[in-house]
Amino acid sequence: MARILITSGPTRQYLDPVRYLTNASSGRMGAALADAALRLGHEVVIVSGPVAVDYPAGAQLISIETTDEMLDCARKTFATCEGLIGAAAPCDYMPRFIEPNKISKTGQPLVLELIETPDVVATLGQAKRSDQWVVGFALETEDRHFRATVKLQKKHCDLIVSNGPQAINSADNEVELLDPVGEVIAAVTGDKHHVADELLSHIHDRLICPI
């Protein structure tokens, strides 16, 4: 069986000591994927941002907060794993400057200069060994199939899961699983545990124990 790294949940990028940028990712999809992988007999390591969800007790959990921390932990962990499922929703932007003290209200607009954070899945995908595989997630609001295919190639993924914004902080999901050339090999709708079971079945058959 495989040792699988799953990234899950959001990350936070601080503006000052008390305020931060983030998103509404709940970690439910990551938890469901971890549970499905464990039930198939795989070893699971989860690198997760701050969430309220409970992860399966059988998985090793590494808690992080920022996107840089997620990348650092994921890079170290992935070196000892056969595969990565990038289900996290890392914050894509961070302030160029982090204020050392709480920003005070002045009655004037606050202008933030934001820069991109590193892409966790793309970084690991580019550096993967020939005996490793990467499954990414692409959440898009428009042109979902096209944008997922672009991300699949750009992030060096072996498979990618396309879903929409309704997946965020929801118990259900509606996904398409795309192969390396962008063909849809599965379309799954239902609660996230059902979706995770279906995805792990395809990942197992295509990447872990290919026939």
QUIZITA-V713340 format. One record per pair of residues at least 12 apart in sequence whose ideal C-beta (glycine too) atoms are under 10 Angstrom apart, sorted by the first residue. I is the first residue (numbers start at 0). GAP is how many residues later the second one is. If there is no record, write none. Layout:
BEGIN
i=I gap=GAP
i=I gap=GAP
END
This chain:
BEGIN
i=0 gap=36
i=0 gap=39
i=0 gap=40
i=0 gap=41
i=0 gap=42
i=0 gap=81
i=0 gap=203
i=0 gap=207
i=0 gap=208
i=1 gap=35
i=1 gap=38
i=1 gap=39
i=1 gap=40
i=1 gap=41
i=1 gap=42
i=1 gap=79
i=1 gap=80
i=1 gap=81
i=1 gap=130
i=1 gap=131
i=1 gap=201
i=1 gap=202
i=1 gap=205
i=1 gap=206
i=1 gap=207
i=2 gap=34
i=2 gap=39
i=2 gap=40
i=2 gap=41
i=2 gap=42
i=2 gap=57
i=2 gap=74
i=2 gap=75
i=2 gap=77
i=2 gap=78
i=2 gap=79
i=2 gap=80
i=3 gap=29
i=3 gap=30
i=3 gap=33
i=3 gap=34
i=3 gap=36
i=3 gap=38
i=3 gap=39
i=3 gap=40
i=3 gap=41
i=3 gap=42
i=3 gap=55
i=3 gap=77
i=3 gap=78
i=3 gap=79
i=3 gap=80
i=3 gap=81
i=3 gap=129
i=3 gap=131
i=3 gap=196
i=3 gap=199
i=3 gap=203
i=3 gap=204
i=4 gap=38
i=4 gap=39
i=4 gap=40
i=4 gap=41
i=4 gap=42
i=4 gap=55
i=4 gap=57
i=4 gap=68
i=4 gap=69
i=4 gap=70
i=4 gap=71
i=4 gap=72
i=4 gap=73
i=4 gap=74
i=4 gap=75
i=4 gap=76
i=4 gap=77
i=4 gap=78
i=4 gap=79
i=4 gap=80
i=4 gap=81
i=4 gap=119
i=4 gap=127
i=4 gap=129
i=5 gap=23
i=5 gap=24
i=5 gap=25
i=5 gap=26
i=5 gap=27
i=5 gap=28
i=5 gap=31
i=5 gap=38
i=5 gap=39
i=5 gap=40
i=5 gap=41
i=5 gap=42
i=5 gap=49
i=5 gap=53
i=5 gap=68
i=5 gap=75
i=5 gap=77
i=5 gap=78
i=5 gap=79
i=5 gap=80
i=5 gap=81
i=5 gap=82
i=5 gap=129
i=6 gap=23
i=6 gap=38
i=6 gap=39
i=6 gap=40
i=6 gap=41
i=6 gap=42
i=6 gap=55
i=6 gap=57
i=6 gap=63
i=6 gap=64
i=6 gap=66
i=6 gap=67
i=6 gap=70
i=6 gap=71
i=6 gap=77
i=6 gap=78
i=6 gap=79
i=6 gap=80
i=6 gap=81
i=6 gap=82
i=6 gap=83
i=6 gap=113
i=6 gap=114
i=6 gap=117
i=6 gap=129
i=6 gap=130
i=7 gap=17
i=7 gap=18
i=7 gap=19
i=7 gap=20
i=7 gap=21
i=7 gap=22
i=7 gap=23
i=7 gap=24
i=7 gap=25
i=7 gap=26
i=7 gap=38
i=7 gap=39
i=7 gap=40
i=7 gap=41
i=7 gap=43
i=7 gap=45
i=7 gap=47
i=7 gap=51
i=7 gap=53
i=7 gap=62
i=7 gap=77
i=7 gap=78
i=7 gap=79
i=7 gap=80
i=7 gap=81
i=8 gap=13
i=8 gap=14
i=8 gap=16
i=8 gap=17
i=8 gap=18
i=8 gap=19
i=8 gap=20
i=8 gap=21
i=8 gap=22
i=8 gap=37
i=8 gap=38
i=8 gap=39
i=8 gap=40
i=8 gap=41
i=8 gap=42
i=8 gap=43
i=8 gap=44
i=8 gap=46
i=8 gap=54
i=8 gap=55
i=8 gap=61
i=8 gap=78
i=8 gap=79
i=8 gap=80
i=8 gap=81
i=9 gap=12
i=9 gap=13
i=9 gap=14
i=9 gap=15
i=9 gap=16
i=9 gap=17
i=9 gap=38
i=9 gap=39
i=9 gap=40
i=9 gap=41
i=9 gap=55
i=9 gap=57
i=9 gap=60
i=9 gap=78
i=9 gap=79
i=9 gap=80
i=9 gap=81
i=9 gap=158
i=9 gap=159
i=10 gap=12
i=10 gap=14
i=10 gap=37
i=10 gap=38
i=10 gap=39
i=10 gap=53
i=10 gap=54
i=10 gap=55
i=10 gap=56
i=10 gap=57
i=10 gap=58
i=10 gap=59
i=10 gap=60
i=10 gap=77
i=10 gap=78
i=10 gap=79
i=10 gap=80
i=10 gap=81
i=10 gap=83
i=10 gap=106
i=10 gap=109
i=11 gap=37
i=11 gap=38
i=11 gap=52
i=11 gap=53
i=11 gap=54
i=11 gap=55
i=11 gap=57
i=11 gap=78
i=11 gap=79
i=11 gap=82
i=12 gap=52
i=12 gap=53
i=12 gap=54
i=12 gap=55
i=12 gap=77
i=12 gap=78
i=12 gap=79
i=12 gap=80
i=12 gap=81
i=12 gap=82
i=12 gap=85
i=12 gap=101
i=12 gap=102
i=12 gap=104
i=13 gap=51
i=13 gap=52
i=13 gap=80
i=13 gap=81
i=13 gap=84
i=13 gap=85
i=14 gap=79
i=14 gap=80
i=14 gap=82
i=14 gap=83
i=14 gap=84
i=14 gap=87
i=14 gap=88
i=14 gap=95
i=14 gap=97
i=14 gap=99
i=15 gap=79
i=15 gap=82
i=15 gap=83
i=15 gap=84
i=15 gap=85
i=15 gap=86
i=15 gap=87
i=15 gap=88
i=16 gap=81
i=16 gap=82
i=16 gap=83
i=16 gap=84
i=16 gap=85
i=16 gap=86
i=17 gap=83
i=17 gap=84
i=17 gap=85
i=18 gap=76
i=18 gap=79
i=18 gap=80
i=18 gap=83
i=18 gap=84
i=19 gap=30
i=19 gap=45
i=19 gap=46
i=19 gap=71
i=19 gap=74
i=19 gap=75
i=19 gap=78
i=20 gap=70
i=20 gap=71
i=20 gap=72
i=20 gap=73
i=20 gap=74
i=20 gap=91
i=20 gap=93
i=20 gap=96
i=21 gap=27
i=21 gap=28
i=21 gap=43
i=21 gap=67
i=21 gap=68
i=21 gap=69
i=22 gap=26
i=22 gap=66
i=22 gap=67
i=22 gap=68
i=22 gap=69
i=22 gap=116
i=22 gap=145
i=22 gap=146
i=23 gap=65
i=23 gap=141
i=23 gap=144
i=23 gap=145
i=23 gap=146
i=24 gap=23
i=24 gap=24
i=24 gap=25
i=24 gap=26
i=24 gap=28
i=24 gap=62
i=24 gap=63
i=24 gap=64
i=24 gap=65
i=24 gap=66
i=24 gap=114
i=24 gap=142
i=24 gap=143
i=24 gap=144
i=25 gap=25
i=25 gap=26
i=25 gap=27
i=25 gap=63
i=25 gap=141
i=25 gap=142
i=25 gap=143
i=25 gap=144
i=25 gap=145
i=25 gap=166
i=26 gap=19
i=26 gap=21
i=26 gap=22
i=26 gap=23
i=26 gap=24
i=26 gap=25
i=26 gap=26
i=26 gap=27
i=26 gap=28
i=26 gap=60
i=26 gap=61
i=26 gap=62
i=26 gap=142
i=27 gap=23
i=27 gap=24
i=27 gap=25
i=27 gap=59
i=27 gap=139
i=27 gap=140
i=27 gap=141
i=27 gap=142
i=27 gap=143
i=27 gap=144
i=27 gap=145
i=27 gap=163
i=27 gap=164
i=27 gap=165
i=27 gap=168
i=28 gap=24
i=28 gap=56
i=28 gap=58
i=28 gap=59
i=28 gap=60
i=28 gap=108
i=28 gap=132
i=28 gap=134
i=28 gap=138
i=28 gap=139
i=28 gap=141
i=28 gap=144
i=28 gap=146
i=28 gap=163
i=28 gap=164
i=28 gap=166
i=28 gap=167
i=28 gap=170
i=29 gap=14
i=29 gap=16
i=29 gap=17
i=29 gap=18
i=29 gap=19
i=29 gap=21
i=29 gap=23
i=29 gap=25
i=29 gap=29
i=29 gap=55
i=29 gap=56
i=29 gap=57
i=29 gap=58
i=29 gap=59
i=29 gap=107
i=29 gap=162
i=29 gap=166
i=30 gap=15
i=30 gap=17
i=30 gap=20
i=30 gap=22
i=30 gap=23
i=30 gap=24
i=30 gap=25
i=30 gap=28
i=30 gap=56
i=30 gap=161
i=30 gap=162
i=30 gap=165
i=31 gap=21
i=31 gap=24
i=31 gap=55
i=31 gap=139
i=31 gap=141
i=31 gap=159
i=31 gap=160
i=31 gap=161
i=31 gap=162
i=31 gap=163
i=31 gap=164
i=31 gap=165
i=31 gap=167
i=31 gap=168
i=32 gap=13
i=32 gap=23
i=32 gap=26
i=32 gap=52
i=32 gap=54
i=32 gap=102
i=32 gap=104
i=32 gap=128
i=32 gap=159
i=32 gap=160
i=32 gap=162
i=32 gap=163
i=32 gap=164
i=32 gap=166
i=32 gap=167
i=32 gap=170
i=33 gap=12
i=33 gap=14
i=33 gap=21
i=33 gap=22
i=33 gap=24
i=33 gap=25
i=33 gap=26
i=33 gap=27
i=33 gap=51
i=33 gap=53
i=33 gap=162
i=33 gap=166
i=34 gap=20
i=34 gap=21
i=34 gap=23
i=34 gap=24
i=34 gap=157
i=34 gap=158
i=34 gap=161
i=34 gap=162
i=34 gap=165
i=35 gap=20
i=35 gap=156
i=35 gap=157
i=35 gap=158
i=35 gap=159
i=35 gap=160
i=35 gap=161
i=35 gap=162
i=35 gap=163
i=35 gap=164
i=35 gap=165
i=35 gap=167
i=35 gap=168
i=36 gap=19
i=36 gap=21
i=36 gap=22
i=36 gap=46
i=36 gap=48
i=36 gap=159
i=36 gap=160
i=36 gap=162
i=36 gap=163
i=36 gap=166
i=36 gap=167
i=36 gap=171
i=37 gap=18
i=37 gap=19
i=37 gap=20
i=37 gap=21
i=37 gap=162
i=38 gap=17
i=38 gap=19
i=38 gap=157
i=38 gap=158
i=38 gap=161
i=39 gap=157
i=39 gap=160
i=39 gap=161
i=39 gap=163
i=39 gap=164
i=39 gap=168
i=39 gap=169
i=40 gap=163
i=41 gap=16
i=41 gap=17
i=41 gap=40
i=41 gap=41
i=41 gap=158
i=41 gap=161
i=41 gap=162
i=41 gap=166
i=42 gap=15
i=42 gap=16
i=42 gap=17
i=42 gap=37
i=42 gap=38
i=42 gap=39
i=43 gap=12
i=43 gap=14
i=43 gap=15
i=43 gap=16
i=43 gap=17
i=43 gap=37
i=43 gap=41
i=44 gap=14
i=44 gap=15
i=44 gap=16
i=44 gap=17
i=44 gap=28
i=44 gap=29
i=44 gap=32
i=44 gap=33
i=44 gap=35
i=44 gap=36
i=44 gap=39
i=45 gap=13
i=45 gap=14
i=45 gap=15
i=45 gap=16
i=45 gap=17
i=45 gap=31
i=45 gap=39
i=45 gap=41
i=45 gap=42
i=46 gap=13
i=46 gap=14
i=46 gap=15
i=46 gap=16
i=46 gap=17
i=46 gap=22
i=46 gap=23
i=46 gap=24
i=46 gap=25
i=46 gap=26
i=46 gap=27
i=46 gap=28
i=46 gap=29
i=46 gap=30
i=46 gap=31
i=46 gap=37
i=46 gap=39
i=46 gap=41
i=46 gap=73
i=47 gap=13
i=47 gap=14
i=47 gap=15
i=47 gap=16
i=47 gap=22
i=47 gap=25
i=47 gap=39
i=47 gap=40
i=48 gap=14
i=48 gap=15
i=48 gap=16
i=48 gap=17
i=48 gap=18
i=48 gap=20
i=48 gap=21
i=48 gap=39
i=48 gap=40
i=48 gap=41
i=48 gap=42
i=49 gap=13
i=49 gap=14
i=49 gap=15
i=50 gap=12
i=50 gap=37
i=59 gap=17
i=61 gap=12
i=61 gap=14
i=61 gap=15
i=63 gap=24
i=63 gap=26
i=65 gap=24
i=65 gap=25
i=65 gap=28
i=65 gap=51
i=66 gap=21
i=66 gap=23
i=66 gap=24
i=66 gap=25
i=66 gap=26
i=66 gap=27
i=66 gap=49
i=66 gap=50
i=66 gap=51
i=66 gap=52
i=66 gap=53
i=67 gap=22
i=67 gap=26
i=67 gap=49
i=67 gap=50
i=67 gap=52
i=68 gap=21
i=69 gap=16
i=69 gap=18
i=69 gap=20
i=69 gap=21
i=69 gap=47
i=69 gap=48
i=69 gap=50
i=70 gap=19
i=70 gap=46
i=70 gap=47
i=70 gap=48
i=70 gap=49
i=70 gap=50
i=70 gap=52
i=70 gap=53
i=71 gap=46
i=71 gap=48
i=72 gap=47
i=73 gap=12
i=73 gap=14
i=73 gap=16
i=73 gap=46
i=73 gap=47
i=73 gap=49
i=73 gap=50
i=74 gap=43
i=74 gap=45
i=74 gap=48
i=74 gap=49
i=74 gap=52
i=76 gap=47
i=77 gap=42
i=77 gap=45
i=77 gap=46
i=77 gap=47
i=77 gap=49
i=77 gap=50
i=77 gap=51
i=77 gap=54
i=77 gap=56
i=78 gap=45
i=78 gap=48
i=78 gap=50
i=78 gap=53
i=80 gap=43
i=80 gap=47
i=80 gap=51
i=80 gap=52
i=81 gap=47
i=81 gap=49
i=81 gap=50
i=81 gap=51
i=81 gap=125
i=81 gap=126
i=82 gap=45
i=82 gap=48
i=82 gap=49
i=82 gap=50
i=82 gap=51
i=82 gap=52
i=82 gap=75
i=82 gap=120
i=82 gap=124
i=82 gap=125
i=83 gap=36
i=83 gap=37
i=83 gap=40
i=83 gap=41
i=83 gap=44
i=83 gap=48
i=83 gap=49
i=83 gap=50
i=83 gap=51
i=83 gap=52
i=83 gap=73
i=83 gap=74
i=84 gap=36
i=84 gap=48
i=84 gap=49
i=84 gap=50
i=84 gap=51
i=84 gap=52
i=84 gap=74
i=84 gap=76
i=84 gap=111
i=84 gap=114
i=84 gap=115
i=84 gap=118
i=85 gap=33
i=85 gap=34
i=85 gap=35
i=85 gap=36
i=85 gap=38
i=85 gap=39
i=85 gap=48
i=85 gap=49
i=85 gap=50
i=85 gap=51
i=85 gap=52
i=85 gap=69
i=85 gap=71
i=85 gap=74
i=85 gap=75
i=86 gap=34
i=86 gap=48
i=86 gap=49
i=86 gap=50
i=86 gap=74
i=86 gap=105
i=86 gap=109
i=86 gap=112
i=87 gap=32
i=87 gap=33
i=87 gap=49
i=88 gap=48
i=88 gap=50
i=88 gap=78
i=88 gap=79
i=89 gap=27
i=89 gap=28
i=89 gap=29
i=89 gap=30
i=89 gap=31
i=90 gap=23
i=90 gap=26
i=91 gap=22
i=91 gap=24
i=91 gap=25
i=91 gap=26
i=91 gap=27
i=92 gap=19
i=92 gap=20
i=92 gap=21
i=92 gap=22
i=92 gap=23
i=92 gap=24
i=93 gap=20
i=93 gap=21
i=93 gap=22
i=93 gap=23
i=93 gap=24
i=94 gap=17
i=94 gap=18
i=94 gap=19
i=94 gap=20
i=95 gap=16
i=95 gap=17
i=95 gap=18
i=95 gap=19
i=96 gap=15
i=96 gap=16
i=96 gap=18
i=118 gap=17
i=118 gap=32
i=118 gap=35
i=118 gap=36
i=119 gap=16
i=119 gap=35
i=120 gap=13
i=120 gap=14
i=120 gap=15
i=120 gap=16
i=120 gap=17
i=120 gap=30
i=120 gap=33
i=120 gap=34
i=120 gap=35
i=120 gap=36
i=120 gap=39
i=121 gap=12
i=121 gap=14
i=121 gap=29
i=121 gap=32
i=121 gap=33
i=121 gap=34
i=121 gap=35
i=122 gap=32
i=122 gap=33
i=123 gap=12
i=123 gap=31
i=123 gap=32
i=123 gap=33
i=124 gap=27
i=124 gap=28
i=124 gap=29
i=124 gap=30
i=124 gap=31
i=124 gap=32
i=124 gap=33
i=125 gap=28
i=125 gap=29
i=125 gap=30
i=126 gap=29
i=127 gap=28
i=127 gap=29
i=127 gap=30
i=131 gap=26
i=131 gap=75
i=132 gap=24
i=132 gap=25
i=132 gap=26
i=132 gap=70
i=132 gap=73
i=132 gap=74
i=132 gap=75
i=133 gap=18
i=133 gap=21
i=133 gap=22
i=133 gap=23
i=133 gap=24
i=133 gap=25
i=133 gap=26
i=133 gap=73
i=134 gap=17
i=134 gap=22
i=134 gap=23
i=134 gap=24
i=134 gap=25
i=134 gap=26
i=134 gap=42
i=134 gap=64
i=134 gap=65
i=134 gap=67
i=134 gap=68
i=134 gap=71
i=134 gap=72
i=135 gap=12
i=135 gap=15
i=135 gap=16
i=135 gap=18
i=135 gap=19
i=135 gap=20
i=135 gap=21
i=135 gap=22
i=135 gap=23
i=135 gap=24
i=135 gap=25
i=135 gap=26
i=135 gap=42
i=136 gap=14
i=136 gap=20
i=136 gap=23
i=136 gap=24
i=136 gap=25
i=136 gap=26
i=136 gap=30
i=136 gap=38
i=136 gap=62
i=137 gap=12
i=137 gap=13
i=137 gap=14
i=137 gap=17
i=137 gap=19
i=137 gap=22
i=137 gap=23
i=137 gap=24
i=137 gap=25
i=137 gap=26
i=137 gap=37
i=137 gap=38
i=137 gap=40
i=138 gap=12
i=138 gap=22
i=138 gap=23
i=138 gap=24
i=138 gap=25
i=138 gap=26
i=138 gap=27
i=138 gap=28
i=138 gap=29
i=138 gap=36
i=139 gap=22
i=139 gap=23
i=139 gap=24
i=139 gap=25
i=140 gap=23
i=140 gap=24
i=140 gap=25
i=141 gap=22
i=143 gap=18
i=143 gap=19
i=143 gap=20
i=143 gap=31
i=143 gap=32
i=144 gap=17
i=144 gap=31
i=144 gap=33
i=144 gap=37
i=144 gap=39
i=145 gap=16
i=145 gap=36
i=146 gap=15
i=147 gap=12
i=147 gap=13
i=147 gap=14
i=147 gap=15
i=147 gap=27
i=147 gap=28
i=147 gap=29
i=147 gap=30
i=147 gap=34
i=147 gap=36
i=148 gap=13
i=148 gap=29
i=148 gap=30
i=148 gap=31
i=148 gap=32
i=148 gap=33
i=148 gap=34
i=149 gap=32
i=150 gap=27
i=151 gap=26
i=151 gap=27
i=151 gap=28
i=151 gap=29
i=151 gap=30
i=152 gap=27
i=152 gap=28
i=152 gap=29
i=155 gap=24
i=156 gap=21
i=156 gap=22
i=156 gap=23
i=157 gap=21
i=157 gap=22
i=157 gap=45
i=157 gap=48
i=157 gap=49
i=158 gap=18
i=158 gap=19
i=158 gap=20
i=158 gap=21
i=158 gap=26
i=158 gap=27
i=158 gap=40
i=158 gap=43
i=158 gap=44
i=158 gap=47
i=158 gap=48
i=159 gap=15
i=159 gap=16
i=159 gap=17
i=159 gap=18
i=159 gap=19
i=159 gap=20
i=159 gap=22
i=160 gap=12
i=160 gap=14
i=160 gap=15
i=160 gap=16
i=160 gap=17
i=160 gap=25
i=160 gap=27
i=160 gap=34
i=160 gap=38
i=160 gap=41
i=160 gap=42
i=161 gap=12
i=161 gap=13
i=161 gap=14
i=161 gap=15
i=161 gap=16
i=161 gap=20
i=161 gap=22
i=161 gap=25
i=162 gap=12
i=162 gap=13
i=162 gap=25
i=162 gap=32
i=166 gap=25
i=166 gap=28
i=169 gap=21
i=169 gap=22
i=170 gap=19
i=170 gap=20
i=170 gap=21
i=170 gap=22
i=171 gap=17
i=171 gap=18
i=171 gap=19
i=171 gap=20
i=171 gap=21
i=171 gap=22
i=171 gap=23
i=172 gap=15
i=172 gap=16
i=172 gap=17
i=172 gap=18
i=172 gap=19
i=172 gap=20
i=172 gap=21
i=172 gap=22
i=172 gap=23
i=172 gap=26
i=173 gap=13
i=173 gap=14
i=173 gap=15
i=173 gap=16
i=173 gap=21
i=174 gap=12
i=174 gap=13
i=174 gap=14
i=174 gap=15
i=174 gap=17
i=174 gap=20
i=174 gap=21
i=174 gap=23
i=174 gap=24
i=175 gap=12
i=176 gap=18
i=176 gap=21
i=176 gap=22
i=176 gap=25
i=176 gap=26
i=176 gap=29
i=178 gap=23
i=178 gap=27
i=179 gap=26
i=184 gap=17
i=184 gap=21
i=185 gap=12
i=185 gap=13
i=185 gap=15
i=185 gap=16
i=187 gap=13
i=187 gap=14
END
